[in-house]
């Protein structure tokens, strides 16, 4: 992420003190069935030094995850505070050790008492089946 402008990098490298609003972005991906561009709202997280999209507790199937599996290149839209449209690529996280570390950090962060508006998972086990994608940002055009 060092290639990104400082204000954009800071907006993505949010701290555990970040509120719910700062974690909401849009992504534009290509629909796996329609082939059309599709814009979806989603939460992003910073954990273990990377940026992730995660389906949340109980791991229900999601359109964004299926779309990114079929077409991993997408646009990451920062829309609260700093605004930017960033070319990005999604990689599914399948390594059990990485999944465990990332999900543990996300759950611990969301359980912080500083943000009463944040969803409060109480158990890491609830997140074990979450869809999880690591995001890498490509150079800006």
Secondary structure by P-SEA (a helix, b strand, c coil): cccccaaaaaaaacccccccccccbbbbbcccccccbbbbbbbbbbccccccccccccccccaaaaaaaaccbbbbbbcccbbbbbbbbbbbbccaaaaaaaaaaaaaaaacccccccccccccccccccbbbbbbbcccc
